[in-house]
Amino acid sequence: MPLATQDTASASEAAVAVDRRAFLRLAGGLTLGFCLSGRAVRVRADEPFEPAARLFAPNAFVRIGPDNSVTVIAKYLEMGQGAFTGLATLLAEELDADWSQVRVEGAPADASRYANGDTGMQYTGGSNAMANAYQQMRRAGAVARALLVAAAAQLWHVPTGEIQVAGGVVAHAASKRSTKFGALTSAAAALPLPVEVKLKQPSQFKLIGNAGLRRKDSHAKTNGSALFTQDLKLPGMLVAVASHPARFGATLKHVDDTAARAIPGVVAVVPFAGGPGYFGGVAVLAHNTWVAKRARDALVIEWDETHATRTDSEQLRSRYRALAQQPGRIAVEAGDVAFMDTPGLQVLDATYEVPYLAHACMEPMNCLVQLTDSGVSIWNGEQSQTVDQRAIAELLAIKPEQVRITQLYAGGSFGRRASPKSDYVLEAVAIARQAATMGQRAPIKLVWMRTDDMRGGYYRPAFLHRIRAALDGAGLLVAWQQRIVGQSIRQGTAFDRGNQNGIDSTSIEGAAEPYVIANLRVELTTPDDVGVPVQGWRALGHTHTAFATECMLDELAIAAGRDPYQFRRDLLAGNPRHLAVLDLVADKAGWRQPLLPGAHGERRGRGIAVHASFGSFVAQVAEVSVTADGKLRVERVVCAVDCGIAINPDVVRAQMEGGIGYGLGAALHGAITLKDGVVEQSDFDDYAPLRMSEMPAIEVHTVPSQQPPSGVGDPGTPPLAPAVVNAIYHATGVRIRTLPIGERIPTNSPRVEPSDASDDPNH
């Protein structure tokens, strides 16, 4: 079922507006009707997705109605990152549509039409939506435009070359005739598709690169009509809240549900088995979330912990440190790192550690399931359609095409909703299947509480980096050996094919990059018996490799008596896009000018970092202040980004700001720790996101570019932590090599004095 959203509604459409939680009726195979942004939509859950006959639908990505509306079909999930707006911009640019008439619907799950690139799978991730869609969506718009032009030429008996299109109007200047798209839809639909279409040159763009375009999801999200899974309520629907074991790998042994069943509104208590990648447990079904939660909390459960993990964070840390003393699998090698043992070289040896991190989306995991006679229907903020379709089909012993997935808005993800093992989606289906055997075949919405979400596993893995690097007598970096220890996010998943020779490329991506180092070796050790479920987190491996690499670069610069900015410049020969963002951020941050002094007893410093990920190049300068008693504040972050053509400049800026805020919250506070196998954090009181009062002033500067677009959802996060940590050193002389930083810099730590090099004005 397509998800309909729009930025503006006509008067006729507004007249049929219905509250977003209002549904027309339940009939046949579950026929739903609901309204988003003033337009009512009805669809049968067991019917294939097809556009209405009266709509002009020249391809899978656009429909044009007689009312002049242009509906863009988005194969990517809108989870706050601006995908709907970007996709609409690309298509509307080549169509020459009226932006106010453009709306966006989420595509159904159908990899045959909506696969991501050449992967054969439909999913949203890797910050590649705009890169993948850049030509595809533009061509879809150009095809529709060509057909409208041909229809007008045929109607007016004029050459197609004499017809212009602008703002949703097709016109022939010589005869002074014009019409809007809607009047041409029937004639255009009858024409054959063009074999070739000519796309615009960047100099012709009107929408792409336009900073004034209003987002296509903003209106619905501000007036309350946007539909998230948590909003969705089907006739007869039951809410499921489940109890999971405290230790990963434990299974249900016995449940006493007497107290739970006594709570008014409880419909059923459903024990359900887990499977590979998802937990088993006990779910309470009720008519609303509050009753289901109260009853879930009243369950008395005994768990079998025979095979449960007893992972302890401190013990794991000690184990990783020991593993880093031993050789790992060689992932990258150039020259001979044994050169590091040459007499006369200055060798630095540092260990950097990052903890498990939760995704901590504002909307916890949830999923709505309806078993039907022809298969199953899913409503979800769906990020990984093909993987989830296959997993659900295997669980239910049906074909993937019998799994219908409706894409709703998602209240954030940062990778969590792209679970490679489909964990929470399979849990919802397992509960619905078991409930059906107990006579409860109603639609069932699984709702995780914040605590369930925080303790539910599938974290960014904890990693340890041990880096040894050597400087020669001239202060040049001549050797680098990096040993990385941490769990794989791909092992045993649908994406395992990305692993080569036991190396998960996401574990080492960004390590030592992009610096020119003659003698280089990156090694990886991947423990497979830790027992803590992990998966991708925002920016995947770049979040820990950038931290280790950019902090070590700073340490090397200080040891060489060099300015950290200039030290990096000298190592970036042959990397013009890295250099461009590095130079831009240094200029905009005023790197060469001394920082103004702080209040009495306050120390101030700047730090710099540069990193490339997902095809984009980002450099950041952080300014921090530290009070006499160690209170830390990040005052300012200046960011320079080269993401190719900035399709929506406001979205690029917002994503850089969001990535910086998200990364700063994790750097300051983020840590999931385990004690004897039990996760110690449970909510935002002990896993604190960045508070508004902690948000620094942020400046974003975009490098003008004619290169194809690249990612912006992820790349703003990796450079943030090292820039801040480097700034702390330049303010205080204290080296931080373990995250999170915390709110205070230990004043009793051994102090390492900053270099007094005259070309470093940043302390």
DONUMI-435598 format. One line per field, with one value per residue (C-alpha): residue in one letter; x, y, z; residue number from 1. Coordinates in steps of 0.5 Angstrom, whole numbers, plus 500, padded with zeros to 3 digits. Each point is the difference from the previous one (the first is absolute). Example, Ala and Ser with C-alpha at 12.3 -4.5 7.8 and 13.67 -1.06 7.14 Angstrom:
# DONUMI-435598
code <- c(A; S)
u <- c(525; 502)
v <- c(491; 507)
w <- c(516; 498)
pos <- c(1; 2)
# end
This chain:
# DONUMI-435598
code <- c(M; P; L; A; T; Q; D; T; A; S; A; S; E; A; A; V; A; V; D; R; R; A; F; L; R; L; A; G; G; L; T; L; G; F; C; L; S; G; R; A; V; R; V; R; A; D; E; P; F; E; P; A; A; R; L; F; A; P; N; A; F; V; R; I; G; P; D; N; S; V; T; V; I; A; K; Y; L; E; M; G; Q; G; A; F; T; G; L; A; T; L; L; A; E; E; L; D; A; D; W; S; Q; V; R; V; E; G; A; P; A; D; A; S; R; Y; A; N; G; D; T; G; M; Q; Y; T; G; G; S; N; A; M; A; N; A; Y; Q; Q; M; R; R; A; G; A; V; A; R; A; L; L; V; A; A; A; A; Q; L; W; H; V; P; T; G; E; I; Q; V; A; G; G; V; V; A; H; A; A; S; K; R; S; T; K; F; G; A; L; T; S; A; A; A; A; L; P; L; P; V; E; V; K; L; K; Q; P; S; Q; F; K; L; I; G; N; A; G; L; R; R; K; D; S; H; A; K; T; N; G; S; A; L; F; T; Q; D; L; K; L; P; G; M; L; V; A; V; A; S; H; P; A; R; F; G; A; T; L; K; H; V; D; D; T; A; A; R; A; I; P; G; V; V; A; V; V; P; F; A; G; G; P; G; Y; F; G; G; V; A; V; L; A; H; N; T; W; V; A; K; R; A; R; D; A; L; V; I; E; W; D; E; T; H; A; T; R; T; D; S; E; Q; L; R; S; R; Y; R; A; L; A; Q; Q; P; G; R; I; A; V; E; A; G; D; V; A; F; M; D; T; P; G; L; Q; V; L; D; A; T; Y; E; V; P; Y; L; A; H; A; C; M; E; P; M; N; C; L; V; Q; L; T; D; S; G; V; S; I; W; N; G; E; Q; S; Q; T; V; D; Q; R; A; I; A; E; L; L; A; I; K; P; E; Q; V; R; I; T; Q; L; Y; A; G; G; S; F; G; R; R; A; S; P; K; S; D; Y; V; L; E; A; V; A; I; A; R; Q; A; A; T; M; G; Q; R; A; P; I; K; L; V; W; M; R; T; D; D; M; R; G; G; Y; Y; R; P; A; F; L; H; R; I; R; A; A; L; D; G; A; G; L; L; V; A; W; Q; Q; R; I; V; G; Q; S; I; R; Q; G; T; A; F; D; R; G; N; Q; N; G; I; D; S; T; S; I; E; G; A; A; E; P; Y; V; I; A; N; L; R; V; E; L; T; T; P; D; D; V; G; V; P; V; Q; G; W; R; A; L; G; H; T; H; T; A; F; A; T; E; C; M; L; D; E; L; A; I; A; A; G; R; D; P; Y; Q; F; R; R; D; L; L; A; G; N; P; R; H; L; A; V; L; D; L; V; A; D; K; A; G; W; R; Q; P; L; L; P; G; A; H; G; E; R; R; G; R; G; I; A; V; H; A; S; F; G; S; F; V; A; Q; V; A; E; V; S; V; T; A; D; G; K; L; R; V; E; R; V; V; C; A; V; D; C; G; I; A; I; N; P; D; V; V; R; A; Q; M; E; G; G; I; G; Y; G; L; G; A; A; L; H; G; A; I; T; L; K; D; G; V; V; E; Q; S; D; F; D; D; Y; A; P; L; R; M; S; E; M; P; A; I; E; V; H; T; V; P; S; Q; Q; P; P; S; G; V; G; D; P; G; T; P; P; L; A; P; A; V; V; N; A; I; Y; H; A; T; G; V; R; I; R; T; L; P; I; G; E; R; I; P; T; N; S; P; R; V; E; P; S; D; A; S; D; D; P; N; H)
u <- c(500; 503; 501; 497; 503; 500; 502; 494; 493; 495; 493; 497; 505; 499; 493; 500; 505; 500; 503; 507; 497; 493; 499; 495; 498; 502; 498; 502; 508; 501; 498; 503; 498; 504; 502; 507; 501; 493; 499; 496; 503; 497; 504; 498; 506; 500; 500; 506; 502; 498; 498; 493; 498; 499; 507; 505; 506; 505; 505; 500; 503; 494; 493; 497; 492; 495; 500; 507; 503; 507; 501; 507; 501; 506; 503; 504; 498; 499; 502; 502; 506; 496; 500; 493; 502; 506; 497; 494; 505; 504; 493; 497; 506; 500; 492; 500; 495; 496; 503; 494; 496; 506; 498; 504; 498; 504; 501; 497; 505; 502; 507; 499; 498; 503; 507; 506; 505; 502; 499; 494; 497; 496; 502; 502; 507; 507; 498; 500; 493; 501; 506; 496; 494; 504; 499; 494; 495; 503; 498; 494; 498; 503; 496; 493; 502; 501; 494; 496; 503; 499; 493; 499; 504; 495; 494; 502; 504; 506; 507; 502; 507; 495; 497; 503; 498; 501; 496; 495; 498; 501; 500; 501; 502; 499; 493; 499; 497; 501; 497; 502; 502; 494; 496; 506; 500; 495; 503; 507; 498; 499; 506; 506; 506; 506; 506; 505; 499; 505; 501; 502; 507; 501; 500; 493; 497; 495; 498; 507; 504; 494; 501; 493; 496; 495; 501; 495; 499; 500; 493; 497; 505; 498; 492; 500; 498; 506; 499; 505; 499; 499; 494; 497; 494; 496; 493; 500; 508; 503; 506; 506; 505; 505; 505; 507; 505; 505; 506; 501; 499; 496; 493; 493; 500; 493; 495; 495; 495; 495; 501; 500; 494; 496; 501; 494; 501; 505; 498; 505; 507; 505; 506; 504; 506; 506; 505; 506; 501; 494; 498; 494; 496; 493; 496; 493; 495; 495; 496; 505; 507; 499; 496; 505; 506; 497; 498; 507; 503; 496; 502; 505; 505; 505; 506; 504; 507; 504; 502; 500; 506; 503; 504; 503; 503; 506; 502; 499; 504; 506; 499; 500; 506; 504; 497; 503; 507; 500; 500; 493; 498; 503; 495; 504; 508; 505; 507; 503; 498; 506; 504; 497; 505; 506; 504; 499; 493; 495; 494; 493; 496; 493; 494; 493; 493; 493; 494; 494; 495; 492; 497; 495; 495; 494; 495; 502; 499; 493; 496; 493; 498; 494; 500; 496; 497; 505; 506; 502; 499; 505; 500; 507; 505; 503; 507; 502; 494; 504; 503; 494; 496; 504; 501; 493; 498; 505; 497; 493; 502; 497; 503; 503; 495; 494; 504; 497; 503; 497; 506; 498; 504; 505; 502; 507; 504; 508; 500; 496; 494; 505; 501; 503; 497; 493; 500; 494; 496; 501; 498; 493; 499; 501; 495; 495; 501; 500; 494; 496; 501; 496; 495; 502; 501; 499; 505; 505; 505; 506; 503; 506; 501; 506; 503; 499; 504; 506; 501; 498; 507; 502; 505; 505; 506; 505; 507; 507; 506; 507; 504; 508; 503; 507; 502; 507; 505; 497; 493; 497; 495; 504; 496; 494; 497; 493; 497; 492; 496; 493; 494; 497; 493; 500; 502; 494; 496; 497; 506; 505; 502; 504; 505; 506; 505; 497; 500; 494; 501; 496; 504; 507; 497; 503; 506; 506; 496; 502; 507; 506; 504; 506; 500; 493; 496; 493; 498; 493; 499; 492; 498; 494; 498; 498; 493; 497; 496; 503; 498; 502; 499; 501; 506; 501; 508; 502; 497; 506; 505; 500; 500; 507; 503; 499; 502; 506; 502; 499; 505; 505; 499; 502; 505; 503; 499; 496; 493; 495; 497; 506; 502; 494; 501; 507; 497; 494; 504; 496; 493; 498; 493; 502; 505; 494; 496; 506; 502; 493; 498; 507; 498; 493; 502; 506; 505; 506; 497; 501; 494; 497; 501; 495; 497; 505; 503; 497; 504; 498; 502; 499; 501; 499; 498; 499; 497; 496; 495; 494; 503; 500; 506; 499; 505; 498; 503; 497; 501; 500; 500; 502; 499; 505; 496; 500; 493; 500; 496; 501; 499; 500; 501; 501; 499; 502; 497; 501; 494; 500; 494; 496; 493; 497; 505; 495; 500; 507; 501; 495; 503; 507; 497; 496; 506; 505; 494; 499; 508; 501; 495; 503; 507; 498; 495; 499; 502; 496; 504; 498; 501; 500; 496; 495; 500; 500; 497; 492; 498; 502; 502; 506; 501; 499; 500; 502; 496; 498; 504; 507; 499; 505; 500; 501; 502; 499; 504; 499; 505; 497; 500; 498; 502; 494; 497; 502; 498; 498; 496; 506; 507; 499; 500; 507; 505; 496; 503; 507; 500; 497; 505; 506; 497; 500; 507; 502; 496; 502; 506; 496; 500; 493; 500; 494; 493; 495; 504; 495; 498; 506; 508; 503; 505; 504; 502; 507; 501; 503; 502; 499; 505; 502; 501; 500; 495; 495; 495; 495; 502)
v <- c(500; 507; 505; 506; 507; 507; 507; 504; 497; 503; 503; 494; 495; 503; 499; 493; 500; 495; 499; 496; 495; 499; 494; 499; 493; 493; 495; 494; 500; 506; 506; 506; 507; 506; 507; 503; 508; 500; 495; 493; 494; 493; 493; 493; 497; 494; 503; 502; 507; 503; 508; 502; 499; 508; 502; 500; 496; 499; 496; 498; 507; 505; 501; 506; 501; 504; 505; 501; 497; 497; 494; 497; 493; 500; 493; 503; 500; 507; 500; 507; 501; 503; 494; 502; 507; 498; 495; 505; 505; 496; 498; 506; 504; 496; 500; 507; 499; 506; 498; 502; 494; 495; 495; 493; 493; 495; 494; 493; 494; 498; 499; 499; 507; 504; 496; 504; 501; 493; 497; 496; 503; 505; 504; 507; 500; 502; 507; 498; 502; 506; 497; 494; 504; 506; 498; 495; 505; 505; 496; 498; 507; 501; 495; 502; 507; 498; 496; 506; 504; 495; 500; 508; 500; 495; 503; 507; 498; 503; 497; 498; 504; 506; 498; 503; 497; 504; 500; 494; 504; 498; 505; 502; 507; 502; 498; 502; 494; 497; 494; 497; 493; 497; 502; 496; 493; 496; 502; 499; 493; 497; 502; 495; 501; 504; 496; 506; 506; 506; 502; 507; 503; 503; 507; 499; 497; 504; 496; 496; 504; 505; 501; 503; 494; 498; 492; 496; 497; 506; 502; 493; 499; 507; 500; 493; 496; 496; 493; 496; 493; 502; 504; 494; 497; 495; 498; 494; 501; 498; 502; 496; 501; 495; 498; 498; 496; 505; 496; 499; 492; 499; 496; 500; 494; 502; 506; 501; 505; 500; 507; 502; 497; 503; 507; 503; 501; 494; 495; 495; 498; 497; 496; 500; 497; 504; 498; 502; 507; 501; 499; 496; 502; 501; 506; 503; 501; 506; 505; 506; 501; 502; 494; 495; 503; 500; 492; 499; 503; 495; 494; 495; 497; 495; 500; 494; 503; 494; 503; 507; 505; 503; 505; 505; 507; 500; 493; 501; 506; 496; 495; 505; 503; 493; 499; 506; 498; 494; 500; 501; 498; 505; 504; 506; 500; 504; 500; 497; 502; 497; 506; 503; 496; 504; 504; 507; 500; 503; 495; 501; 495; 502; 496; 502; 497; 502; 496; 497; 505; 500; 503; 504; 502; 504; 495; 493; 494; 498; 496; 499; 493; 497; 493; 499; 494; 502; 501; 506; 507; 505; 507; 503; 506; 495; 500; 494; 497; 494; 497; 501; 497; 494; 499; 500; 495; 495; 501; 499; 495; 504; 504; 507; 503; 498; 504; 507; 506; 507; 505; 506; 505; 498; 504; 500; 493; 502; 493; 496; 499; 497; 494; 495; 494; 503; 499; 505; 499; 492; 501; 503; 495; 494; 503; 501; 493; 497; 504; 498; 493; 502; 503; 507; 502; 507; 505; 501; 505; 499; 506; 500; 505; 504; 495; 494; 504; 502; 493; 497; 499; 501; 505; 504; 495; 502; 500; 501; 503; 499; 505; 500; 505; 503; 507; 501; 505; 506; 498; 497; 494; 494; 494; 498; 493; 500; 494; 500; 495; 500; 496; 500; 503; 495; 494; 495; 505; 501; 505; 495; 500; 506; 496; 498; 495; 501; 508; 504; 506; 504; 499; 503; 505; 507; 497; 504; 503; 504; 502; 498; 496; 496; 494; 498; 494; 500; 493; 498; 495; 498; 496; 496; 497; 507; 499; 507; 501; 506; 503; 507; 506; 507; 500; 493; 499; 507; 502; 496; 500; 508; 501; 495; 503; 507; 500; 497; 505; 505; 497; 499; 507; 502; 495; 503; 507; 502; 503; 495; 503; 501; 493; 497; 504; 497; 493; 502; 500; 498; 501; 506; 499; 499; 506; 504; 499; 500; 507; 503; 498; 503; 506; 501; 498; 505; 494; 505; 505; 499; 498; 506; 499; 497; 502; 500; 493; 497; 497; 500; 496; 498; 493; 498; 493; 498; 494; 497; 495; 498; 504; 507; 504; 503; 504; 503; 505; 500; 505; 498; 503; 497; 503; 500; 494; 496; 502; 499; 504; 499; 507; 500; 495; 503; 495; 499; 495; 498; 495; 502; 503; 503; 498; 503; 505; 501; 492; 500; 505; 497; 493; 502; 504; 494; 495; 505; 500; 492; 499; 505; 497; 493; 503; 503; 495; 494; 493; 494; 496; 493; 497; 492; 500; 505; 507; 505; 506; 500; 507; 507; 502; 495; 500; 508; 503; 506; 506; 506; 504; 496; 501; 505; 505; 497; 503; 495; 502; 496; 500; 502; 493; 498; 492; 495; 501; 496; 498; 505; 496; 497; 504; 505; 496; 497; 506; 503; 496; 500; 508; 501; 495; 504; 506; 498; 498; 507; 503; 496; 495; 494; 495; 496; 493; 497; 502; 503; 506; 502; 507; 501; 500; 496; 506; 494; 497; 500; 506; 500; 507; 502; 502; 507; 500; 507; 498; 497; 506; 495; 499)
w <- c(500; 498; 506; 497; 503; 497; 501; 498; 499; 496; 502; 497; 503; 507; 500; 501; 505; 506; 506; 499; 505; 497; 495; 495; 502; 500; 495; 495; 501; 505; 496; 503; 499; 503; 499; 500; 498; 498; 495; 502; 497; 500; 498; 501; 504; 496; 493; 496; 499; 494; 498; 499; 493; 499; 502; 495; 503; 495; 504; 508; 502; 498; 500; 497; 501; 496; 506; 498; 506; 499; 505; 501; 502; 505; 501; 505; 508; 502; 507; 501; 495; 495; 495; 498; 498; 496; 496; 498; 499; 495; 496; 500; 497; 494; 500; 501; 505; 504; 507; 504; 496; 501; 506; 502; 501; 503; 495; 502; 501; 493; 498; 493; 499; 506; 502; 502; 494; 498; 507; 498; 507; 502; 506; 502; 503; 499; 499; 492; 499; 496; 496; 498; 498; 497; 493; 501; 503; 495; 494; 503; 500; 493; 497; 503; 497; 493; 500; 502; 495; 495; 502; 499; 493; 498; 502; 498; 493; 502; 500; 507; 500; 500; 506; 507; 507; 507; 506; 498; 494; 493; 495; 493; 499; 493; 500; 507; 503; 506; 505; 507; 500; 502; 494; 496; 504; 496; 494; 503; 502; 493; 497; 500; 505; 497; 499; 502; 504; 501; 507; 502; 501; 507; 497; 498; 507; 504; 506; 501; 504; 502; 507; 501; 498; 506; 502; 498; 507; 504; 499; 502; 506; 503; 499; 503; 494; 498; 502; 504; 502; 507; 497; 496; 503; 496; 502; 505; 501; 506; 503; 502; 505; 501; 506; 498; 504; 504; 497; 492; 498; 506; 499; 503; 505; 504; 500; 506; 496; 506; 502; 493; 497; 506; 497; 497; 492; 500; 494; 500; 502; 495; 501; 493; 498; 498; 494; 497; 501; 504; 507; 503; 506; 502; 497; 503; 495; 502; 497; 502; 501; 507; 502; 497; 503; 507; 499; 497; 506; 504; 497; 505; 495; 501; 495; 498; 499; 499; 493; 502; 499; 506; 497; 504; 498; 504; 498; 493; 500; 503; 495; 494; 503; 500; 493; 498; 502; 495; 492; 497; 493; 495; 497; 497; 498; 497; 501; 506; 507; 503; 497; 507; 504; 496; 505; 501; 498; 505; 502; 503; 502; 502; 502; 498; 503; 498; 504; 497; 498; 500; 494; 504; 495; 503; 497; 503; 496; 498; 495; 498; 497; 497; 498; 494; 496; 494; 505; 504; 500; 504; 502; 502; 500; 495; 498; 497; 496; 497; 506; 504; 495; 499; 507; 502; 494; 502; 507; 498; 494; 495; 494; 501; 495; 505; 505; 499; 503; 500; 501; 506; 503; 505; 506; 499; 499; 499; 497; 506; 495; 495; 504; 496; 504; 500; 507; 503; 493; 501; 508; 498; 494; 505; 505; 495; 498; 507; 502; 494; 502; 507; 496; 499; 493; 501; 497; 505; 502; 503; 504; 504; 506; 501; 504; 495; 495; 504; 503; 493; 497; 493; 502; 497; 502; 505; 497; 502; 495; 502; 496; 499; 496; 498; 499; 496; 503; 495; 503; 495; 501; 497; 503; 502; 503; 503; 503; 501; 504; 500; 498; 493; 498; 494; 502; 499; 497; 493; 499; 502; 492; 502; 504; 497; 503; 506; 500; 501; 496; 504; 506; 497; 495; 501; 504; 499; 494; 496; 502; 496; 504; 497; 505; 502; 503; 502; 504; 503; 505; 500; 506; 499; 507; 503; 500; 500; 493; 496; 494; 496; 503; 497; 495; 502; 501; 499; 506; 504; 495; 499; 507; 501; 493; 501; 508; 498; 494; 506; 504; 495; 498; 507; 501; 493; 503; 494; 499; 500; 494; 496; 502; 497; 493; 499; 500; 496; 493; 494; 504; 498; 503; 507; 499; 498; 506; 505; 497; 500; 507; 502; 497; 502; 508; 500; 501; 499; 505; 508; 504; 504; 507; 505; 506; 507; 500; 494; 495; 492; 494; 493; 497; 493; 496; 493; 497; 494; 500; 496; 494; 504; 503; 507; 504; 507; 505; 507; 505; 507; 507; 506; 507; 506; 503; 493; 498; 492; 495; 493; 497; 493; 494; 493; 495; 492; 496; 493; 498; 492; 498; 506; 497; 506; 504; 506; 501; 499; 506; 504; 499; 502; 506; 502; 499; 504; 506; 500; 500; 505; 505; 499; 501; 506; 503; 496; 503; 500; 506; 502; 507; 500; 494; 502; 496; 506; 496; 499; 498; 498; 508; 499; 493; 499; 493; 499; 503; 497; 505; 498; 492; 497; 495; 494; 493; 494; 493; 494; 495; 493; 495; 494; 502; 501; 506; 506; 507; 506; 505; 503; 498; 505; 506; 500; 500; 506; 506; 498; 498; 507; 504; 496; 502; 507; 500; 497; 506; 506; 497; 502; 495; 500; 496; 503; 499; 502; 503; 505; 502; 504; 498; 506; 503; 504; 494; 498; 496; 493; 498; 493; 495; 501; 492; 498; 494; 504; 503; 502; 508)
pos <- c(1; 2; 3; 4; 5; 6; 7; 8; 9; 10; 11; 12; 13; 14; 15; 16; 17; 18; 19; 20; 21; 22; 23; 24; 25; 26; 27; 28; 29; 30; 31; 32; 33; 34; 35; 36; 37; 38; 39; 40; 41; 42; 43; 44; 45; 46; 47; 48; 49; 50; 51; 52; 53; 54; 55; 56; 57; 58; 59; 60; 61; 62; 63; 64; 65; 66; 67; 68; 69; 70; 71; 72; 73; 74; 75; 76; 77; 78; 79; 80; 81; 82; 83; 84; 85; 86; 87; 88; 89; 90; 91; 92; 93; 94; 95; 96; 97; 98; 99; 100; 101; 102; 103; 104; 105; 106; 107; 108; 109; 110; 111; 112; 113; 114; 115; 116; 117; 118; 119; 120; 121; 122; 123; 124; 125; 126; 127; 128; 129; 130; 131; 132; 133; 134; 135; 136; 137; 138; 139; 140; 141; 142; 143; 144; 145; 146; 147; 148; 149; 150; 151; 152; 153; 154; 155; 156; 157; 158; 159; 160; 161; 162; 163; 164; 165; 166; 167; 168; 169; 170; 171; 172; 173; 174; 175; 176; 177; 178; 179; 180; 181; 182; 183; 184; 185; 186; 187; 188; 189; 190; 191; 192; 193; 194; 195; 196; 197; 198; 199; 200; 201; 202; 203; 204; 205; 206; 207; 208; 209; 210; 211; 212; 213; 214; 215; 216; 217; 218; 219; 220; 221; 222; 223; 224; 225; 226; 227; 228; 229; 230; 231; 232; 233; 234; 235; 236; 237; 238; 239; 240; 241; 242; 243; 244; 245; 246; 247; 248; 249; 250; 251; 252; 253; 254; 255; 256; 257; 258; 259; 260; 261; 262; 263; 264; 265; 266; 267; 268; 269; 270; 271; 272; 273; 274; 275; 276; 277; 278; 279; 280; 281; 282; 283; 284; 285; 286; 287; 288; 289; 290; 291; 292; 293; 294; 295; 296; 297; 298; 299; 300; 301; 302; 303; 304; 305; 306; 307; 308; 309; 310; 311; 312; 313; 314; 315; 316; 317; 318; 319; 320; 321; 322; 323; 324; 325; 326; 327; 328; 329; 330; 331; 332; 333; 334; 335; 336; 337; 338; 339; 340; 341; 342; 343; 344; 345; 346; 347; 348; 349; 350; 351; 352; 353; 354; 355; 356; 357; 358; 359; 360; 361; 362; 363; 364; 365; 366; 367; 368; 369; 370; 371; 372; 373; 374; 375; 376; 377; 378; 379; 380; 381; 382; 383; 384; 385; 386; 387; 388; 389; 390; 391; 392; 393; 394; 395; 396; 397; 398; 399; 400; 401; 402; 403; 404; 405; 406; 407; 408; 409; 410; 411; 412; 413; 414; 415; 416; 417; 418; 419; 420; 421; 422; 423; 424; 425; 426; 427; 428; 429; 430; 431; 432; 433; 434; 435; 436; 437; 438; 439; 440; 441; 442; 443; 444; 445; 446; 447; 448; 449; 450; 451; 452; 453; 454; 455; 456; 457; 458; 459; 460; 461; 462; 463; 464; 465; 466; 467; 468; 469; 470; 471; 472; 473; 474; 475; 476; 477; 478; 479; 480; 481; 482; 483; 484; 485; 486; 487; 488; 489; 490; 491; 492; 493; 494; 495; 496; 497; 498; 499; 500; 501; 502; 503; 504; 505; 506; 507; 508; 509; 510; 511; 512; 513; 514; 515; 516; 517; 518; 519; 520; 521; 522; 523; 524; 525; 526; 527; 528; 529; 530; 531; 532; 533; 534; 535; 536; 537; 538; 539; 540; 541; 542; 543; 544; 545; 546; 547; 548; 549; 550; 551; 552; 553; 554; 555; 556; 557; 558; 559; 560; 561; 562; 563; 564; 565; 566; 567; 568; 569; 570; 571; 572; 573; 574; 575; 576; 577; 578; 579; 580; 581; 582; 583; 584; 585; 586; 587; 588; 589; 590; 591; 592; 593; 594; 595; 596; 597; 598; 599; 600; 601; 602; 603; 604; 605; 606; 607; 608; 609; 610; 611; 612; 613; 614; 615; 616; 617; 618; 619; 620; 621; 622; 623; 624; 625; 626; 627; 628; 629; 630; 631; 632; 633; 634; 635; 636; 637; 638; 639; 640; 641; 642; 643; 644; 645; 646; 647; 648; 649; 650; 651; 652; 653; 654; 655; 656; 657; 658; 659; 660; 661; 662; 663; 664; 665; 666; 667; 668; 669; 670; 671; 672; 673; 674; 675; 676; 677; 678; 679; 680; 681; 682; 683; 684; 685; 686; 687; 688; 689; 690; 691; 692; 693; 694; 695; 696; 697; 698; 699; 700; 701; 702; 703; 704; 705; 706; 707; 708; 709; 710; 711; 712; 713; 714; 715; 716; 717; 718; 719; 720; 721; 722; 723; 724; 725; 726; 727; 728; 729; 730; 731; 732; 733; 734; 735; 736; 737; 738; 739; 740; 741; 742; 743; 744; 745; 746; 747; 748; 749; 750; 751; 752; 753; 754; 755; 756; 757; 758; 759; 760; 761; 762; 763)
# end
